[in-house]
Amino acid sequence: MKIWKSLLILLGLTLLAGGGFWIYSTYFQSKEINTLELISEEAVFTLETTQADQLWNEWVQHPSWAIFSQFPAFQTLSEQVTFLDSLTGSSGKISNTLRGKQVTISYHGTGKENFSLLFAVNFGGTQAEELLAEFKNLVGSSATVQTRTYSDQPIWEFQSNKDEPSWTVALINHVLLASNSSFLVEEAIRSYLNQGENTLKTLMNEESAFTGKSRLILTSKGISRLLKGIAQENKSRLSASLGLRKDWTSLELEFLETELALKGTTSAEQITSFLPSVQANLPAFEKLISNRTQALTQINLNGIFETQKLKNPAFTPKSTVQGEIQTKLIDRGFLDSFTGELYLLQLEEIGNQTDNQVLLARSNYPEQAWTMLKEFRGTEEIPSNDFYLGNEILFFPEEEFPAHLFEGKFQGFPQTHVTTRGDMLIMANSALAMKMLLDDIDSSNTWAYSPNSPLMAIDPASGFSETIFLEKIWKQWIDSSNPSWSTFLQKHRSTFLAFPYLSLRLNQLGKRTEATLSLPFNATAPAPKKESDALILQANRVIELPSRLIYGPKIAINFNDQTEDLVVQTEEHTLHLFSSEGEKVFEIPLQNPIVSDVFQIDYYKNGKLQLLFATADGIYGIDRLGNSLPGFPITKAGEKFSKLNLVDYDQNRDYRFFAASESGNLWLFDKTGQALEGWNPLPLKSSALTPPTHIRVPGKGDFMAVQTSDGKVHLFNRRGENQTGSPIDFQVEINTPITITPDAGFLKISAISTTGEVIQAGFGGEIRYRNQLVKENRDDRFSLIGDLFGSTFLIANKQFNRTQILNESESLLFTIPQTGESWIRFVDFGSERKILLVTDSEQGFGFLYDWKGAMLTATPLESEGEIQISHQAKSKQYFIRTRSGNRILEYVMPE
């Protein structure tokens, strides 16, 4: 019994001694700590170094400092370091004090839109107390020092007697903390008392130990916090995704000659292997990546199922959509045919469509994937496909269709338009984005054909990369930022744009994933350039004809070599076709002036193109030898044609010719000239103001639309039957053409009254929007100006001595001096290539304006009609054709 009592007493003493030692070591003993134990995992970034003096000296002597020093935060940092050094006699004591010590500078959110820096120095001895005491003595009467406690920890508040921010300072186990925000110091104290919970040390675990010179630590939660603080809207897809992850990246800093390069480790290696695809076909992607790309995400992994390991935790799939996709696509092996190559393109905005995204996915069996998509879409009464430039496009109204396919990746697709190109599947989040990309592919306005394309953005050795082109994406950043950040970005635009791009890459090196953050710069970049002097253009080619021109020039593609032929008509109604070299191809006498556009058709489906146009007496089809096609011209006794449009529902060259007559009748002819049932003719009460047109509306099907001279818009189905809500009556006087443009992924009909009231309607006949513009003078005349590609419109307000140009959002862009009768159009070739084309018919002058209203030429061009312009991406030139008197003039203008 005595033995058992002795054992119990011994055990009790042991537990008491152990508990006492734990209490002492936890609460009383000054233990060594890592500064990262005091920094929240939500820090936007953390710069850690053990050679702060060397890092600082190397940085301020590096060319990049000339750029960084323009930012207020870095100016303040430099001033504070100089100030501290001056307090110690400018003897370099600060440098000596920090040498060999763990120093961190972290950036944290302190409010909805506010951020502050937290400085921490781990002295590991009594030096911190000595430095703090010396600093308080040196400050003297230049600042007021107040002492308080937070959770029993002393805090010193230094308030300068000048108009400078206060500093909050604390000392925790030989770690000196300082910040302009008392909140950050108090948060560090809480982290210390909670034993590093939710800090960088617990997030990074064993990787928190660092023996190098300096590193930058980024966390997904920190970047999420930054995006929330900058964004205009509280919700951000990227911010939400990053906020639910616990990823981090630790990057060591290298100062290269023209680049800041940061390389290191990342927690992303725990997700998947970032070994690049062994069958990657980068040249194929380069042919499809538009020069309008603002940001590019590259996933280049060894197989599609490796990419599926990259999941978006913030995406919540819709059960009905996910079930359909799982059953009809994934379970049937839809993904099996895909490689691990996925490229997401964020394209520049056009019109009021700001979020244009395109996903490129490569498949080993694209035909099989396409067939499965068509089967998934099914055979509905409402057509689910469309055609553009010979490409069939499937329409998927399901929200976030790509995200449901690819584990939540690639959000931002309220609807999806899909087509194929070679072995690529192309998915766009709007019809306009798809059209924009296909236009660029068709005109070779892609990376593969542009000498200055940023091909470094797609790296064959990277399993993942994200590249942002700052100059291209700048406007979107400005528009999407909240007011305070937008002002900051605009103020420091030239400084930011000294960095052409920002790139993050993940490369697999054996069993380790290496992360690389590249920030190239141009320290010698000139100040923001002033508007360049206007160009003096002289016609490089002049074609003279026997008599005055009344029509054209119109471009017709030569199917033999893809050059641009020119179609014109003289005053005696003779039709002429000239080659791009100015040689006459043919001339044909006609009885009347041309009243339509000149279209090109492949009548025989053999790749050879013919001309199609209308005069009052008939519809003409003429081949390149000047011969009429069988059954042409198409005529109607007693009728005079006034409008014509070409319809090809399914891009299969089974053409329909949609015509209107002066008496107010509509005809729809097949390619042989036979009038179709329901259109033989379809009478209207008024004559057509615009050419009748076919429109395929996503989710609604085919519409045959025409605006009449009384301002109404008539909508029919293919059989000539009225659609719901037709005709649309705007209830005001409208005598100028409407426009049909994209609107948040769908289409809208826009009109403007003679008094300046902007009205928008949907294809159900509903009026969605009305707004009266300011009318400065009683005689102001308003009209809509559609761009040549049908993507957006401008508003022109012609006054007695000038013309105001407003954008689609009804904001004034600029004012031009043209008055009287004039022809106005504009083109948007992407990026800064936006040009307003104006012909003053009375003076016979043509004008080209940029998007600030500045003339691009020192003197006006000779022009008496519409100006024809095309852009050659490869040569970076514009070809401009005009007519004046009996001459065709061609000008060449560089970008």
Buried (B, 14 or more C-beta within 10 A) or exposed (E): EEEEEEEEEEEEEEEEEEEEEEEEEEEEEEEEBBBBBBBBBBBBBBBBBBBBBBBBEBBBEBBBBBBBBBBEEBEBBBEBBEEBBEBBEEEEBBBEBBBEBBBBBBBBBBEEBEBBBBBBBBBBEEBBEEBBEBBBEEBEEEBEBEEEEBEEBEBBBBBEEEEBEBBBBBBBBBBBBBBBBBBBBBBBBBBBBEEBEBBBBBBBEEBBEBEEBBBBBBBBBBBBBBBBBBBEEEEBBBBBBBBBBEBBBBBBBEBBEEBBBBBBBBBBBEBBBBBBBEEBBBEBBBBBBBBBBBBBBBBBBBBBEBBBEBBBEBBEBEEEBBEBBBEBBBEEEBBBBBBBBBBBBBBBBBBBBEBBBBBBBBBEBBEBBBEBBBEBBEEEEEBBBBBBEEBBBBBBBBBBBBBBBBBBBBBBBBBBBBBBBEBBBBBBBBBBBBBBBBBBBEBBBBBBBBEEBBBEBBBEBBBBBBBBBBBBBBEBBBEBBBEEBBEBBEEEBBBBBBBBBBBBBBBBEEEEBBBBBBBBBBEEBEEEEEEEEBBEBEBEBEBEBEEBBBBBBBBBEBBEEEEBBBBBBBBEBBBBBBBBEEEEBBBBEBEBEBBBBBBBBBBEEEEEBBBBBBBBBBBBBBBBEEEEBEBBBBEBEEBBBBBBBBBBBEBEBEBBBBBBBBEBBBBBBEBEBEBBEBBBBBEBEBBBBBBBBBBBBBEBBBBBBBBBBBBBBBBBBBEBEEBEBBBBBBEBEBEBBBBBBBBEBBBBBBBBBBBBBBBBBBBBBEBEEEEEBEBEEEEBBBBBBBBBBBBBBBBBBBBEEEBBBBBBEEEEBBBBEBBEEBBBBBBBBBBEBBBBBBBBEEEBBBBBBBBEBEBBBEEBBBBBBBBBBBBBBEEEBBBBBBBBEBBBBBBBBEE
